[in-house]
Amino acid sequence: MTDTQRSWEKRLSSKPDELTVDYVESLSYDNRLYKYDIIGSIAHAAMLAAQGFITQAEFTAIEEGLASIRDDIETGRLEFDKAAEDIHMAVEAALIKRIGEPGEKLHTARSRNDQVATDVRLWMRDEIGILHAAIAHLQKSLTSLAAGHVNDLMPAYTHMQRAQPIVVGAYLLSFVQQFERDAIRLGNCRDLLNVSPLGAGAIAGSTLGIDRKATARKLGFKDIVCNSIDAVSDRDFCAEFIFDCALIAAHLSRMAEDWIIFSSSEFGFIRIDDAFCTSSSMMPQKRNPDVLELMRGKTGTVYGALMAMLTILKAQPSGYNRDLQEDKIHVFSAADSIAKSLEIAAAVVAHTTFRTKEITAGLDVGFLDATALAEYLVRKGVPFRKAHGIVGALVARCEKEGKSLKELSVQEFKERSPAIGEDVYEYLGAGNVVKRYVSAGAAGPEQVRQQLAFWEKHLVGR
């Protein structure tokens, strides 16, 4: 390495041991920030020129040199040397080699501390846009599937026990709602991180009259981080981003868990296309939902990244510390896992069939209309708690006799409550129940149509 590449080595009495070089390098993973490092460097150089710290000719040389480095990185012509430690030093070393002295002036009033903080914010801002698009694609896949099942019935579950009848579309749209919250959280994260740390230097700013707001505007930030100490050490946005990814992973995992169960022979509610299944190396009959199982498993990877990020932040003294180099490992890992999972989830949804005939055939099992019967009694003036007890007793009787509620005679109903009349049969059976849902957001056909209209409009252009 030349003195220009790592001028800080002049302070030390010996060169780093090769073990140290290997241990401290981050170029092997932060090289993906090259585009943002170059964008930030061009903005910084433009500001230096505007403030008179470099000439316009020097700025032009820097800008053209950085553009050529970007092109060489993208075409694979530029090989990185791990001795440069990180992407910032690698780009700067390449620039100095190409344009000479003007490249040595680029680091004026700048530290790798504020440089990396800027790069990560720029990267994350774009990454959130990518994840937003992936979430919208999944939401559209779910909405499209739901539109085909506005009137088809299925049981809803609480405590993994049959609860009440719903339409399939309502079930699918419940996930659309969850992913919408994920999109909103990511948007909030983007708003909070969209301030510029560039120009904060190592920790205390600079004695040179730089214009931080100019670089912030050029890079599309809404403002600057006002405190230079906080600017270089803040990684709250990294923890928040990974937390947002962790909740997306949780929602994907919950859906995957449902569909793994629903695709089993015991349930037989859905069939996932063979393209998203595997078989067994020993059992030739198997269709395993491995994609969904891996989606569920990757949740642990994202949760691990969140815990690692929080642990990194837990006990650092104020200011920049080298611990923060590790932030990118966990941020990149979470982002990559979620991007891949969202993509495959949308594909699985688009190629899954609900076996509506099989589902409907078993809807009488589990007394799904019991709550509707209790509400029927409420309509007749019976207090709900009393109605609840009446229906509970009727269900217990049916279980003993091997009957459904609608198979009881009016006389048998009246033995428990004289309020029950011939019209009770209009309220019993899953089909009758879902047609009578009237509360906003309920799981009946009319409410699903309303929700579909909302989502189809809301997701346009995403």
VOPAGU-2260 file (C-alpha; in pm, 1 decimal, decimal comma):
REM VOPAGU-2260
SITE   aa  ch    i         X         Y         Z
SITE  MET   A    0       0,0       0,0       0,0
SITE  THR   A    1     117,2     357,0     -63,8
SITE  ASP   A    2     115,8     633,7     198,6
SITE  THR   A    3    -172,4     791,6       9,2
SITE  GLN   A    4    -389,2     484,2      41,4
SITE  ARG   A    5    -361,8     465,7     417,9
SITE  SER   A    6    -204,9     785,3     546,3
SITE  TRP   A    7    -303,3     702,9     904,2
SITE  GLU   A    8     -30,4     435,5     910,9
SITE  LYS   A    9     227,2     711,5     954,5
SITE  ARG   A   10     108,1     740,1    1314,1
SITE  LEU   A   11     201,0     376,6    1385,9
SITE  SER   A   12     549,3     232,2    1432,8
SITE  SER   A   13     483,3     -77,1    1225,2
SITE  LYS   A   14     255,5    -202,8     954,7
SITE  PRO   A   15     -49,3    -408,6    1054,5
SITE  ASP   A   16      -0,8    -779,5    1097,3
SITE  GLU   A   17    -168,8    -986,2     826,0
SITE  LEU   A   18    -404,1   -1122,1    1093,6
SITE  THR   A   19    -507,3    -765,6    1172,0
SITE  VAL   A   20    -564,8    -692,2     803,8
SITE  ASP   A   21    -793,6    -992,5     772,2
SITE  TYR   A   22    -974,0    -919,8    1095,9
SITE  VAL   A   23   -1051,0    -551,9    1041,8
SITE  GLU   A   24   -1139,5    -558,1     672,6
SITE  SER   A   25   -1502,5    -501,5     571,4
SITE  LEU   A   26   -1447,2    -472,0     197,3
SITE  SER   A   27   -1567,4    -828,4     148,1
SITE  TYR   A   28   -1921,6    -720,8     234,7
SITE  ASP   A   29   -1940,2    -340,2     223,6
SITE  ASN   A   30   -1829,0    -338,8    -141,6
SITE  ARG   A   31   -2200,3    -343,8    -227,0
SITE  LEU   A   32   -2207,3      19,8    -110,3
SITE  TYR   A   33   -1978,0     130,1    -393,5
SITE  LYS   A   34   -2249,8     317,3    -582,8
SITE  TYR   A   35   -2349,4     517,9    -276,7
SITE  ASP   A   36   -1990,4     585,2    -179,2
SITE  ILE   A   37   -1928,4     730,5    -523,6
SITE  ILE   A   38   -2250,1     935,4    -523,8
SITE  GLY   A   39   -2165,8    1074,5    -180,9
SITE  SER   A   40   -1807,4    1151,6    -285,6
SITE  ILE   A   41   -1920,6    1342,1    -594,5
SITE  ALA   A   42   -2163,7    1547,3    -383,7
SITE  HIS   A   43   -1888,8    1619,2    -130,8
SITE  ALA   A   44   -1643,7    1719,8    -404,8
SITE  ALA   A   45   -1902,1    1952,2    -560,8
SITE  MET   A   46   -1945,6    2122,6    -226,3
SITE  LEU   A   47   -1568,4    2153,8    -179,6
SITE  ALA   A   48   -1547,2    2322,0    -519,9
SITE  ALA   A   49   -1834,2    2557,4    -441,5
SITE  GLN   A   50   -1665,7    2656,4    -114,1
SITE  GLY   A   51   -1328,6    2711,6    -283,2
SITE  PHE   A   52   -1137,7    2421,5    -127,8
SITE  ILE   A   53   -1072,9    2263,4    -467,8
SITE  THR   A   54   -1080,5    2411,9    -817,1
SITE  GLN   A   55   -1350,7    2342,5   -1072,7
SITE  ALA   A   56   -1092,9    2154,7   -1280,4
SITE  GLU   A   57   -1009,2    1937,2    -981,5
SITE  PHE   A   58   -1377,1    1869,1    -922,8
SITE  THR   A   59   -1419,0    1766,5   -1286,9
SITE  ALA   A   60   -1123,9    1529,4   -1259,1
SITE  ILE   A   61   -1266,1    1379,6    -939,6
SITE  GLU   A   62   -1614,4    1339,9   -1086,3
SITE  GLU   A   63   -1489,3    1180,1   -1408,1
SITE  GLY   A   64   -1248,0     957,2   -1217,5
SITE  LEU   A   65   -1520,6     833,2    -983,2
SITE  ALA   A   66   -1754,0     770,8   -1276,5
SITE  SER   A   67   -1488,6     558,7   -1446,5
SITE  ILE   A   68   -1432,0     363,2   -1123,7
SITE  ARG   A   69   -1805,2     298,1   -1097,5
SITE  ASP   A   70   -1810,3     168,9   -1454,8
SITE  ASP   A   71   -1513,3     -55,4   -1390,4
SITE  ILE   A   72   -1670,0    -198,5   -1074,2
SITE  GLU   A   73   -1996,7    -270,2   -1255,4
SITE  THR   A   74   -1821,2    -442,6   -1544,3
SITE  GLY   A   75   -1587,6    -638,9   -1317,2
SITE  ARG   A   76   -1271,2    -470,0   -1444,6
SITE  LEU   A   77   -1172,6    -335,5   -1103,1
SITE  GLU   A   78   -1049,9    -585,9    -846,2
SITE  PHE   A   79   -1051,3    -487,9    -481,3
SITE  ASP   A   80    -754,4    -534,4    -248,9
SITE  LYS   A   81    -856,9    -634,5     104,7
SITE  ALA   A   82    -565,1    -429,1     236,9
SITE  ALA   A   83    -773,8    -120,6     156,2
SITE  GLU   A   84    -995,7    -233,2     446,1
SITE  ASP   A   85   -1326,4     -95,1     321,0
SITE  ILE   A   86   -1505,8      35,1      13,4
SITE  HIS   A   87   -1428,4     396,3     103,5
SITE  MET   A   88   -1052,0     347,7     103,8
SITE  ALA   A   89   -1068,6     117,8    -198,2
SITE  VAL   A   90   -1248,5     378,3    -408,1
SITE  GLU   A   91   -1024,5     659,6    -288,0
SITE  ALA   A   92    -708,2     458,5    -360,1
SITE  ALA   A   93    -832,1     379,8    -710,7
SITE  LEU   A   94    -915,9     746,8    -766,1
SITE  ILE   A   95    -574,2     870,2    -657,8
SITE  LYS   A   96    -407,4     613,1    -880,0
SITE  ARG   A   97    -609,5     742,8   -1176,9
SITE  ILE   A   98    -607,3    1121,3   -1131,1
SITE  GLY   A   99    -324,5    1188,6    -885,4
SITE  GLU   A  100    -325,7    1491,7    -653,4
SITE  PRO   A  101    -690,4    1601,9    -700,5
SITE  GLY   A  102    -790,4    1265,4    -559,6
SITE  GLU   A  103    -587,5    1334,0    -246,2
SITE  LYS   A  104    -804,9    1639,3    -178,3
SITE  LEU   A  105   -1135,4    1451,3    -182,6
SITE  HIS   A  106   -1116,2    1354,2     184,3
SITE  THR   A  107   -1096,0    1718,5     294,0
SITE  ALA   A  108   -1333,8    1782,4     588,5
SITE  ARG   A  109   -1455,7    1424,2     574,5
SITE  SER   A  110   -1395,0    1107,3     774,6
SITE  ARG   A  111   -1479,1     748,2     704,8
SITE  ASN   A  112   -1706,9     785,9    1008,5
SITE  ASP   A  113   -1947,9    1028,2     844,5
SITE  GLN   A  114   -1884,1     871,4     504,1
SITE  VAL   A  115   -2006,0     524,1     599,2
SITE  ALA   A  116   -2301,6     666,0     791,5
SITE  THR   A  117   -2402,1     848,8     474,3
SITE  ASP   A  118   -2351,1     546,9     249,0
SITE  VAL   A  119   -2563,9     319,1     466,1
SITE  ARG   A  120   -2846,2     573,4     479,6
SITE  LEU   A  121   -2841,2     613,4     102,0
SITE  TRP   A  122   -2838,6     236,4      51,5
SITE  MET   A  123   -3117,9     178,2     300,6
SITE  ARG   A  124   -3332,4     447,4     145,2
SITE  ASP   A  125   -3317,3     263,5    -186,6
SITE  GLU   A  126   -3354,9     -79,2     -23,6
SITE  ILE   A  127   -3677,4      28,9     143,7
SITE  GLY   A  128   -3810,0     123,8    -198,9
SITE  ILE   A  129   -3722,7    -227,2    -324,3
SITE  LEU   A  130   -3896,0    -390,3     -27,0
SITE  HIS   A  131   -4198,7    -164,3     -71,1
SITE  ALA   A  132   -4234,8    -289,8    -427,7
SITE  ALA   A  133   -4196,2    -652,8    -316,3
SITE  ILE   A  134   -4460,2    -610,7     -46,3
SITE  ALA   A  135   -4699,6    -453,5    -296,2
SITE  HIS   A  136   -4644,2    -743,5    -537,3
SITE  LEU   A  137   -4730,6    -991,7    -263,7
SITE  GLN   A  138   -5035,6    -788,4    -163,1
SITE  LYS   A  139   -5156,3    -786,9    -522,7
SITE  SER   A  140   -5110,7   -1163,4    -547,1
SITE  LEU   A  141   -5315,1   -1212,5    -230,5
SITE  THR   A  142   -5581,6    -966,5    -345,2
SITE  SER   A  143   -5609,9   -1139,1    -682,1
SITE  LEU   A  144   -5654,3   -1477,3    -514,1
SITE  ALA   A  145   -5906,8   -1331,9    -269,7
SITE  ALA   A  146   -6113,8   -1187,5    -554,9
SITE  GLY   A  147   -6182,1   -1539,3    -675,7
SITE  HIS   A  148   -6309,8   -1651,5    -335,7
SITE  VAL   A  149   -6561,3   -1389,7    -227,8
SITE  ASN   A  150   -6836,5   -1646,8    -168,3
SITE  ASP   A  151   -6635,1   -1958,8     -88,7
SITE  LEU   A  152   -6640,7   -2063,8     275,3
SITE  MET   A  153   -6380,9   -2193,4     517,1
SITE  PRO   A  154   -6354,8   -2224,6     893,3
SITE  ALA   A  155   -6166,2   -1962,5    1091,9
SITE  TYR   A  156   -5960,5   -2078,9    1386,4
SITE  THR   A  157   -5880,2   -1951,7    1733,3
SITE  HIS   A  158   -5649,9   -2157,9    1955,5
SITE  MET   A  159   -5620,5   -2382,6    1647,3
SITE  GLN   A  160   -5980,5   -2490,6    1709,7
SITE  ARG   A  161   -6266,2   -2422,9    1469,0
SITE  ALA   A  162   -6428,5   -2092,2    1559,4
SITE  GLN   A  163   -6664,8   -1930,3    1305,8
SITE  PRO   A  164   -6726,8   -1959,0     931,4
SITE  ILE   A  165   -6566,6   -1700,8     705,2
SITE  VAL   A  166   -6521,7   -1651,9     333,3
SITE  VAL   A  167   -6182,0   -1747,5     195,4
SITE  GLY   A  168   -6131,8   -1395,2      62,6
SITE  ALA   A  169   -6148,9   -1250,3     413,9
SITE  TYR   A  170   -5876,8   -1488,2     528,7
SITE  LEU   A  171   -5647,1   -1387,7     242,6
SITE  LEU   A  172   -5708,5   -1016,0     290,8
SITE  SER   A  173   -5606,2   -1045,0     655,9
SITE  PHE   A  174   -5248,9   -1091,1     531,4
SITE  VAL   A  175   -5280,2    -795,9     294,2
SITE  GLN   A  176   -5361,8    -584,2     599,5
SITE  GLN   A  177   -5060,2    -715,4     790,5
SITE  PHE   A  178   -4822,9    -641,7     504,9
SITE  GLU   A  179   -4968,6    -293,1     471,2
SITE  ARG   A  180   -4855,0    -217,8     825,1
SITE  ASP   A  181   -4510,8    -346,6     727,3
SITE  ALA   A  182   -4501,5    -106,2     434,1
SITE  ILE   A  183   -4603,3     183,2     657,5
SITE  ARG   A  184   -4336,3      97,2     913,9
SITE  LEU   A  185   -4068,0      87,7     645,2
SITE  GLY   A  186   -4189,8     424,1     517,9
SITE  ASN   A  187   -4160,8     568,7     867,1
SITE  CYS   A  188   -3809,9     427,3     892,7
SITE  ARG   A  189   -3716,4     590,7     562,0
SITE  ASP   A  190   -3850,2     926,2     679,9
SITE  LEU   A  191   -3645,2     910,5     999,8
SITE  LEU   A  192   -3319,5     806,9     834,5
SITE  ASN   A  193   -3344,6    1059,4     553,0
SITE  VAL   A  194   -3108,9    1315,1     709,6
SITE  SER   A  195   -2745,5    1365,6     615,9
SITE  PRO   A  196   -2451,0    1294,1     847,1
SITE  LEU   A  197   -2202,3    1397,8     578,3
SITE  GLY   A  198   -1970,1    1673,2     697,2
SITE  ALA   A  199   -1983,0    1569,6    1060,9
SITE  GLY   A  200   -1628,5    1439,6    1012,6
SITE  ALA   A  201   -1482,4    1201,2    1265,8
SITE  ILE   A  202   -1694,3    1334,5    1552,5
SITE  ALA   A  203   -1663,1    1712,3    1596,2
SITE  GLY   A  204   -1714,0    1856,8    1250,6
SITE  SER   A  205   -1448,1    2067,7    1076,6
SITE  THR   A  206   -1267,2    2397,8    1114,5
SITE  LEU   A  207   -1318,3    2444,9     739,5
SITE  GLY   A  208   -1623,3    2633,8     619,5
SITE  ILE   A  209   -1805,8    2348,2     445,6
SITE  ASP   A  210   -2172,9    2357,4     346,1
SITE  ARG   A  211   -2341,3    2046,5     486,8
SITE  LYS   A  212   -2686,1    2150,3     371,7
SITE  ALA   A  213   -2564,5    2171,9      12,2
SITE  THR   A  214   -2447,4    1810,2      13,5
SITE  ALA   A  215   -2768,5    1706,1     188,9
SITE  ARG   A  216   -2977,4    1865,3     -86,6
SITE  LYS   A  217   -2764,2    1713,3    -359,9
SITE  LEU   A  218   -2806,6    1366,3    -209,2
SITE  GLY   A  219   -3182,4    1403,1    -164,2
SITE  PHE   A  220   -3181,1    1424,3     215,0
SITE  LYS   A  221   -3449,9    1639,2     372,8
SITE  ASP   A  222   -3205,4    1789,4     625,9
SITE  ILE   A  223   -2876,9    1731,4     808,0
SITE  VAL   A  224   -2815,9    1552,9    1137,4
SITE  CYS   A  225   -2770,8    1858,7    1354,2
SITE  ASN   A  226   -2527,9    1716,8    1609,5
SITE  SER   A  227   -2196,0    1593,1    1473,3
SITE  ILE   A  228   -2141,4    1345,5    1759,3
SITE  ASP   A  229   -2477,5    1181,7    1701,2
SITE  ALA   A  230   -2433,0    1196,7    1324,0
SITE  VAL   A  231   -2141,7     952,5    1318,6
SITE  SER   A  232   -2263,2     718,1    1592,9
SITE  ASP   A  233   -2637,3     690,3    1525,0
SITE  ARG   A  234   -2743,0     348,5    1403,5
SITE  ASP   A  235   -3095,6     360,7    1543,2
SITE  PHE   A  236   -3219,9     348,6    1186,5
SITE  CYS   A  237   -3035,6      19,0    1133,1
SITE  ALA   A  238   -3203,2    -138,7    1434,5
SITE  GLU   A  239   -3539,0      -1,1    1325,8
SITE  PHE   A  240   -3494,7    -129,8     971,6
SITE  ILE   A  241   -3408,1    -478,6    1093,7
SITE  PHE   A  242   -3701,6    -469,1    1335,6
SITE  ASP   A  243   -3930,7    -384,4    1044,5
SITE  CYS   A  244   -3780,2    -675,9     852,9
SITE  ALA   A  245   -3833,5    -899,3    1156,7
SITE  LEU   A  246   -4206,0    -820,3    1162,9
SITE  ILE   A  247   -4231,7    -887,3     790,0
SITE  ALA   A  248   -4061,1   -1220,2     857,4
SITE  ALA   A  249   -4310,4   -1291,2    1136,0
SITE  HIS   A  250   -4605,0   -1224,9     905,1
SITE  LEU   A  251   -4456,4   -1437,0     629,7
SITE  SER   A  252   -4387,8   -1713,3     880,1
SITE  ARG   A  253   -4745,0   -1709,1    1011,7
SITE  MET   A  254   -4882,3   -1737,8     659,8
SITE  ALA   A  255   -4633,5   -2012,8     579,1
SITE  GLU   A  256   -4733,5   -2202,2     893,1
SITE  ASP   A  257   -5100,9   -2184,9     795,5
SITE  TRP   A  258   -5035,8   -2304,1     443,2
SITE  ILE   A  259   -4807,9   -2587,3     554,1
SITE  ILE   A  260   -5091,3   -2709,8     775,2
SITE  PHE   A  261   -5362,9   -2642,1     516,8
SITE  SER   A  262   -5171,9   -2836,2     250,0
SITE  SER   A  263   -5145,9   -3145,9     467,4
SITE  SER   A  264   -5363,6   -3451,5     402,7
SITE  GLU   A  265   -5531,5   -3398,0     738,6
SITE  PHE   A  266   -5664,8   -3059,8     624,2
SITE  GLY   A  267   -5649,5   -3068,5     244,8
SITE  PHE   A  268   -5761,8   -2704,8     216,9
SITE  ILE   A  269   -5507,1   -2596,8     -44,2
SITE  ARG   A  270   -5281,6   -2734,3    -313,3
SITE  ILE   A  271   -4950,8   -2562,4    -374,9
SITE  ASP   A  272   -4814,4   -2596,3    -726,2
SITE  ASP   A  273   -4546,8   -2862,8    -770,3
SITE  ALA   A  274   -4302,6   -2592,7    -881,3
SITE  PHE   A  275   -4283,6   -2478,2    -519,5
SITE  CYS   A  276   -4264,0   -2821,0    -355,8
SITE  THR   A  277   -4002,9   -3092,7    -329,8
SITE  SER   A  278   -4025,8   -3465,5    -283,5
SITE  SER   A  279   -3843,5   -3704,1     -52,8
SITE  SER   A  280   -3516,3   -3883,0    -118,2
SITE  MET   A  281   -3673,5   -4194,8      32,6
SITE  MET   A  282   -4053,6   -4163,3      18,0
SITE  PRO   A  283   -4172,8   -4133,1    -343,2
SITE  GLN   A  284   -4525,3   -4019,2    -255,7
SITE  LYS   A  285   -4420,6   -3698,9     -78,3
SITE  ARG   A  286   -4502,2   -3340,3    -182,5
SITE  ASN   A  287   -4322,1   -3131,2      74,5
SITE  PRO   A  288   -4386,5   -2755,0     106,2
SITE  ASP   A  289   -4014,5   -2690,2     152,2
SITE  VAL   A  290   -4031,9   -2333,6      23,7
SITE  LEU   A  291   -4275,9   -2240,5     299,1
SITE  GLU   A  292   -4073,7   -2426,9     560,2
SITE  LEU   A  293   -3760,9   -2234,0     460,8
SITE  MET   A  294   -3959,6   -1910,4     470,5
SITE  ARG   A  295   -4059,0   -1996,9     825,0
SITE  GLY   A  296   -3700,4   -2089,5     908,9
SITE  LYS   A  297   -3548,8   -1768,2     772,0
SITE  THR   A  298   -3742,1   -1578,3    1036,4
SITE  GLY   A  299   -3476,2   -1695,9    1279,5
SITE  THR   A  300   -3205,3   -1542,0    1062,0
SITE  VAL   A  301   -3376,8   -1203,3    1067,7
SITE  TYR   A  302   -3450,6   -1220,7    1439,8
SITE  GLY   A  303   -3085,0   -1305,2    1495,1
SITE  ALA   A  304   -2979,7    -999,9    1296,3
SITE  LEU   A  305   -3201,7    -780,6    1511,7
SITE  MET   A  306   -3058,8    -918,6    1835,1
SITE  ALA   A  307   -2704,8    -878,1    1701,1
SITE  MET   A  308   -2772,2    -515,3    1602,3
SITE  LEU   A  309   -2923,4    -429,5    1939,2
SITE  THR   A  310   -2629,9    -595,2    2114,7
SITE  ILE   A  311   -2380,9    -393,0    1909,7
SITE  LEU   A  312   -2555,1     -72,4    2018,1
SITE  LYS   A  313   -2607,3    -174,2    2380,8
SITE  ALA   A  314   -2279,5     -84,2    2547,0
SITE  GLN   A  315   -2088,0     150,9    2318,9
SITE  PRO   A  316   -1952,8     475,0    2457,0
SITE  SER   A  317   -2059,9     789,3    2273,1
SITE  GLY   A  318   -1903,4     872,3    1939,6
SITE  TYR   A  319   -1798,4     636,6    1663,0
SITE  ASN   A  320   -1660,4     296,5    1759,2
SITE  ARG   A  321   -1534,8      24,6    1527,7
SITE  ASP   A  322   -1810,0    -207,3    1654,9
SITE  LEU   A  323   -2036,5     -22,0    1414,4
SITE  GLN   A  324   -1854,0    -181,3    1121,2
SITE  GLU   A  325   -2054,8    -494,8    1199,9
SITE  ASP   A  326   -2389,2    -319,7    1145,6
SITE  LYS   A  327   -2380,4    -378,5     770,9
SITE  ILE   A  328   -2347,5    -756,3     807,6
SITE  HIS   A  329   -2678,3    -773,2     991,2
SITE  VAL   A  330   -2860,3    -505,8     792,9
SITE  PHE   A  331   -2764,8    -669,5     462,9
SITE  SER   A  332   -2855,1   -1015,5     592,2
SITE  ALA   A  333   -3201,8    -905,6     705,3
SITE  ALA   A  334   -3270,1    -716,3     383,3
SITE  ASP   A  335   -3156,7   -1004,0     160,8
SITE  SER   A  336   -3359,3   -1263,5     351,6
SITE  ILE   A  337   -3677,5   -1055,5     341,0
SITE  ALA   A  338   -3642,6    -959,1     -25,1
SITE  LYS   A  339   -3607,1   -1324,9    -126,3
SITE  SER   A  340   -3889,9   -1439,9     100,3
SITE  LEU   A  341   -4131,1   -1174,1     -25,2
SITE  GLU   A  342   -4052,3   -1268,8    -383,4
SITE  ILE   A  343   -4109,0   -1640,6    -332,1
SITE  ALA   A  344   -4419,2   -1578,8    -119,1
SITE  ALA   A  345   -4583,6   -1386,1    -403,1
SITE  ALA   A  346   -4502,1   -1668,2    -644,6
SITE  VAL   A  347   -4643,4   -1933,5    -410,6
SITE  VAL   A  348   -4964,8   -1736,0    -360,8
SITE  ALA   A  349   -5007,4   -1694,5    -735,9
SITE  HIS   A  350   -4977,1   -2071,2    -783,1
SITE  THR   A  351   -5191,1   -2201,5    -496,7
SITE  THR   A  352   -5544,3   -2337,6    -529,7
SITE  PHE   A  353   -5802,8   -2345,6    -252,9
SITE  ARG   A  354   -5990,5   -2676,8    -263,3
SITE  THR   A  355   -6326,9   -2517,1    -195,8
SITE  LYS   A  356   -6541,1   -2828,3    -248,0
SITE  GLU   A  357   -6337,9   -3025,5       4,1
SITE  ILE   A  358   -6345,0   -2737,8     253,0
SITE  THR   A  359   -6722,1   -2691,2     219,9
SITE  ALA   A  360   -6787,7   -3062,0     264,4
SITE  GLY   A  361   -6650,1   -3049,3     617,8
SITE  LEU   A  362   -6796,4   -2718,7     735,4
SITE  ASP   A  363   -7060,2   -2878,3     960,5
SITE  VAL   A  364   -6787,9   -3009,4    1186,7
SITE  GLY   A  365   -6708,6   -2792,7    1489,2
SITE  PHE   A  366   -7036,2   -2602,1    1547,0
SITE  LEU   A  367   -6921,6   -2295,7    1353,0
SITE  ASP   A  368   -7272,3   -2149,2    1381,0
SITE  ALA   A  369   -7282,9   -2151,6    1762,4
SITE  THR   A  370   -7194,9   -1782,3    1799,0
SITE  ALA   A  371   -7456,3   -1688,6    1540,5
SITE  LEU   A  372   -7715,9   -1882,6    1741,4
SITE  ALA   A  373   -7620,0   -1690,4    2055,7
SITE  GLU   A  374   -7662,7   -1364,2    1864,6
SITE  TYR   A  375   -7997,9   -1490,0    1734,2
SITE  LEU   A  376   -8110,6   -1516,6    2096,7
SITE  VAL   A  377   -7983,1   -1164,6    2163,0
SITE  ARG   A  378   -8212,7   -1047,7    1881,5
SITE  LYS   A  379   -8496,5   -1215,8    2075,0
SITE  GLY   A  380   -8414,7   -1014,7    2387,2
SITE  VAL   A  381   -8204,5   -1273,0    2571,0
SITE  PRO   A  382   -7898,0   -1123,9    2748,2
SITE  PHE   A  383   -7579,8   -1237,7    2577,2
SITE  ARG   A  384   -7431,5   -1413,9    2880,8
SITE  LYS   A  385   -7751,4   -1612,2    2923,9
SITE  ALA   A  386   -7764,8   -1683,8    2550,3
SITE  HIS   A  387   -7403,2   -1802,1    2565,7
SITE  GLY   A  388   -7492,8   -2056,7    2832,8
SITE  ILE   A  389   -7800,5   -2176,8    2645,1
SITE  VAL   A  390   -7603,5   -2240,1    2326,3
SITE  GLY   A  391   -7321,6   -2405,8    2519,9
SITE  ALA   A  392   -7568,9   -2653,1    2665,2
SITE  LEU   A  393   -7719,0   -2718,8    2321,3
SITE  VAL   A  394   -7373,4   -2784,1    2175,4
SITE  ALA   A  395   -7295,7   -3027,6    2456,3
SITE  ARG   A  396   -7619,7   -3213,2    2379,8
SITE  CYS   A  397   -7542,0   -3227,0    2009,2
SITE  GLU   A  398   -7196,8   -3365,9    2077,8
SITE  LYS   A  399   -7346,3   -3648,6    2284,0
SITE  GLU   A  400   -7606,8   -3725,7    2018,5
SITE  GLY   A  401   -7375,5   -3685,9    1720,3
SITE  LYS   A  402   -7584,5   -3404,5    1568,8
SITE  SER   A  403   -7526,0   -3056,6    1431,8
SITE  LEU   A  404   -7725,1   -2762,5    1572,4
SITE  LYS   A  405   -7943,0   -2740,2    1264,5
SITE  GLU   A  406   -8044,0   -3104,6    1311,7
SITE  LEU   A  407   -8218,2   -3026,4    1642,0
SITE  SER   A  408   -8596,1   -2989,2    1631,5
SITE  VAL   A  409   -8769,0   -2667,8    1733,9
SITE  GLN   A  410   -8903,4   -2848,1    2038,4
SITE  GLU   A  411   -8552,4   -2948,9    2140,2
SITE  PHE   A  412   -8442,6   -2587,2    2103,3
SITE  LYS   A  413   -8736,8   -2463,2    2309,1
SITE  GLU   A  414   -8647,5   -2698,3    2593,0
SITE  ARG   A  415   -8350,4   -2468,6    2647,4
SITE  SER   A  416   -8510,4   -2138,0    2549,8
SITE  PRO   A  417   -8871,9   -2056,5    2460,4
SITE  ALA   A  418   -8739,0   -1757,5    2264,3
SITE  ILE   A  419   -8624,4   -1987,5    1983,8
SITE  GLY   A  420   -8871,1   -2015,7    1695,8
SITE  GLU   A  421   -8908,2   -2173,5    1353,5
SITE  ASP   A  422   -8693,2   -1897,0    1203,5
SITE  VAL   A  423   -8384,7   -2026,2    1385,0
SITE  TYR   A  424   -8292,0   -2244,4    1087,4
SITE  GLU   A  425   -8239,8   -1929,9     879,1
SITE  TYR   A  426   -7948,8   -1848,2    1109,0
SITE  LEU   A  427   -7786,7   -2190,7    1124,9
SITE  GLY   A  428   -7531,4   -2345,4     890,4
SITE  ALA   A  429   -7212,0   -2180,2     772,6
SITE  GLY   A  430   -7369,2   -2038,5     457,5
SITE  ASN   A  431   -7643,2   -1861,9     651,3
SITE  VAL   A  432   -7398,0   -1729,2     907,1
SITE  VAL   A  433   -7158,3   -1557,6     665,5
SITE  LYS   A  434   -7447,0   -1393,3     478,6
SITE  ARG   A  435   -7561,9   -1234,5     803,8
SITE  TYR   A  436   -7233,6   -1068,6     896,9
SITE  VAL   A  437   -7304,6    -696,1     902,0
SITE  SER   A  438   -7031,1    -530,7    1110,8
SITE  ALA   A  439   -6764,3    -330,1     929,4
SITE  GLY   A  440   -6460,6    -539,8     840,6
SITE  ALA   A  441   -6640,4    -867,7     907,8
SITE  ALA   A  442   -6552,7   -1189,3     724,6
SITE  GLY   A  443   -6861,8   -1208,3     504,2
SITE  PRO   A  444   -6900,7   -1167,9     127,0
SITE  GLU   A  445   -7023,9    -807,6     132,3
SITE  GLN   A  446   -6743,3    -686,8     359,0
SITE  VAL   A  447   -6485,5    -867,9     146,6
SITE  ARG   A  448   -6617,8    -697,6    -166,1
SITE  GLN   A  449   -6575,8    -363,1       8,6
SITE  GLN   A  450   -6223,4    -449,4     118,0
SITE  LEU   A  451   -6130,8    -569,4    -229,4
SITE  ALA   A  452   -6252,5    -242,5    -380,0
SITE  PHE   A  453   -6035,0     -54,1    -131,5
SITE  TRP   A  454   -5721,5    -261,7    -191,2
SITE  GLU   A  455   -5756,4    -266,5    -569,2
SITE  LYS   A  456   -5764,5     114,2    -562,6
SITE  HIS   A  457   -5501,9     149,7    -289,4
SITE  LEU   A  458   -5245,9     -74,2    -458,5
SITE  VAL   A  459   -5265,9      89,4    -800,9
SITE  GLY   A  460   -4930,2     225,5    -905,1
SITE  ARG   A  461   -4733,2      46,2    -637,0
